[in-house]
């Protein structure tokens, strides 16, 4: 596996959590299994202090980047209005990220992620499982 990333998004009625990775076709099955095992571990064990600090830094750093232009700010405000959320949701999110504990992360992954219900999409040549 030569690259791994994850992303979450949400709307009024649905949320999405995705894991993306690049690998050789003969490693796709192993990579998929490791990704799912990692999610199961996050539901079972608290993340380390280092992992928590890295995640918080990434989430907090992303907030001002989402408001990098007037168009981005307008898009954000329109999305928040459509969802019925307050316009200071970004600031509220920053406070929540800053206060989050390893136990909070574990609890959220347990509550909101159905590892056994995740879809798998493979783009590229037929992988070896």
ZANU-440701 format. One line per 4 residues: number of its first residue (from 1); for each residue z, x, y of C-alpha. Coordinates in nm, 4 decimals. Last residue first. Layout:
residues N
NUM = Z,X,Y ~ ...
//
This chain:
residues 129
129 = -0.2957,-0.8277,-1.1098 ~ -0.6134,-0.6353,-1.0357 ~ -0.7782,-0.7689,-0.7243 ~ -1.1248,-0.9262,-0.6926
125 = -1.2716,-0.7593,-0.3838 ~ -1.1428,-0.8525,-0.0409 ~ -0.9121,-1.1134,0.1074 ~ -0.6252,-1.2344,-0.1090
121 = -0.4362,-1.5497,-0.0159 ~ -0.1032,-1.6273,-0.1787 ~ 0.0889,-1.9445,-0.1035 ~ 0.4682,-1.9449,-0.0868
117 = 0.6627,-2.2078,-0.2778 ~ 0.8739,-1.9781,-0.4973 ~ 0.9910,-1.7886,-0.1890 ~ 1.1005,-2.1086,-0.0171
113 = 1.2158,-1.9769,0.3185 ~ 1.4192,-2.1871,0.5630 ~ 1.7762,-2.2001,0.4383 ~ 1.8097,-1.8742,0.2467
109 = 1.6117,-1.6747,0.5042 ~ 1.8209,-1.8268,0.7819 ~ 2.1502,-1.7521,0.6029 ~ 2.0489,-1.3901,0.5367
105 = 1.9493,-1.3419,0.8994 ~ 2.2753,-1.4954,1.0240 ~ 2.4768,-1.2770,0.7826 ~ 2.3061,-0.9660,0.9217
101 = 2.4186,-1.0764,1.2665 ~ 2.2256,-1.2312,1.5540 ~ 2.3755,-1.1973,1.9043 ~ 2.0781,-1.0134,2.0591
97 = 1.8267,-1.2390,1.8867 ~ 2.0082,-1.5502,2.0122 ~ 2.0254,-1.4158,2.3688 ~ 1.6549,-1.3277,2.3592
93 = 1.5711,-1.6720,2.2184 ~ 1.7537,-1.8383,2.5067 ~ 1.5563,-1.6275,2.7522 ~ 1.2306,-1.7217,2.5813
89 = 1.3337,-2.0888,2.5721 ~ 1.3763,-2.0892,2.9505 ~ 1.1021,-2.3511,2.9934 ~ 1.3034,-2.6015,2.7917
85 = 1.1481,-2.7349,2.4703 ~ 0.9652,-3.0668,2.4324 ~ 0.7117,-2.9128,2.1934 ~ 0.4198,-2.9858,2.4306
81 = 0.6254,-2.8531,2.7234 ~ 0.6972,-2.5313,2.5352 ~ 0.3294,-2.4877,2.4508 ~ 0.2247,-2.5539,2.8123
77 = 0.4861,-2.3073,2.9396 ~ 0.3709,-2.0390,2.6981 ~ 0.0045,-2.0869,2.7834 ~ 0.0841,-2.0681,3.1570
73 = 0.2828,-1.7474,3.1060 ~ 0.0036,-1.5944,2.8989 ~ -0.2552,-1.6902,3.1652 ~ -0.0397,-1.5362,3.4364
69 = -0.0353,-1.2150,3.2370 ~ 0.2054,-1.0093,3.0273 ~ 0.4317,-1.2989,2.9344 ~ 0.4174,-1.2552,2.5553
65 = 0.4737,-0.8834,2.6149 ~ 0.8031,-0.9710,2.7852 ~ 0.9294,-1.1354,2.4638 ~ 0.7882,-0.8780,2.2181
61 = 1.0439,-0.6084,2.3002 ~ 1.3264,-0.8472,2.2076 ~ 1.1733,-0.9278,1.8694 ~ 1.1007,-0.5625,1.7867
57 = 1.4396,-0.4403,1.9045 ~ 1.6162,-0.7124,1.7057 ~ 1.4211,-0.6261,1.3912 ~ 1.4962,-0.2535,1.4270
53 = 1.8668,-0.3164,1.4893 ~ 1.8881,-0.5478,1.1881 ~ 1.7120,-0.2987,0.9611 ~ 1.9470,-0.0196,1.0748
49 = 2.2567,-0.2353,1.0253 ~ 2.1379,-0.3168,0.6750 ~ 2.0094,-0.6623,0.5841 ~ 2.2531,-0.8960,0.4113
45 = 2.1950,-0.9548,0.0397 ~ 2.0709,-1.2570,-0.1573 ~ 1.8221,-1.4242,0.0753 ~ 1.6950,-1.0914,0.2064
41 = 1.6687,-0.9727,-0.1547 ~ 1.4496,-1.2732,-0.2380 ~ 1.2247,-1.1832,0.0543 ~ 1.1974,-0.8233,-0.0697
37 = 1.1187,-0.9475,-0.4208 ~ 0.8333,-1.1542,-0.2759 ~ 0.6879,-0.8501,-0.1000 ~ 0.7374,-0.6307,-0.4083
33 = 0.5558,-0.8819,-0.6294 ~ 0.2653,-0.9036,-0.3861 ~ 0.2415,-0.5230,-0.3646 ~ 0.2459,-0.4869,-0.7440
29 = -0.0288,-0.7472,-0.7810 ~ -0.2414,-0.5955,-0.5030 ~ -0.2152,-0.2352,-0.6291 ~ -0.5406,-0.2152,-0.8292
25 = -0.7318,-0.3579,-0.5334 ~ -0.6145,-0.0778,-0.3052 ~ -0.3704,-0.1996,-0.0464 ~ -0.3410,-0.3638,0.2918
21 = -0.0524,-0.5897,0.3680 ~ 0.0214,-0.9150,0.5429 ~ 0.3396,-1.1170,0.5043 ~ 0.3416,-1.4637,0.6513
17 = 0.6030,-1.7069,0.7700 ~ 0.4800,-2.0413,0.9010 ~ 0.6674,-2.3345,1.0468 ~ 0.5862,-2.7012,1.0517
13 = 0.6669,-3.0242,1.2356 ~ 0.6795,-2.9448,1.6081 ~ 0.5388,-2.5954,1.5777 ~ 0.6491,-2.2655,1.4409
9 = 0.5411,-1.9064,1.3997 ~ 0.6503,-1.6149,1.1871 ~ 0.4867,-1.2800,1.1289 ~ 0.5069,-0.9971,0.8788
5 = 0.3510,-0.6553,0.8467 ~ 0.2606,-0.4006,0.5824 ~ 0.0093,-0.1149,0.5797 ~ -0.1014,0.1522,0.3313
1 = 0.0000,0.0000,0.0000
//
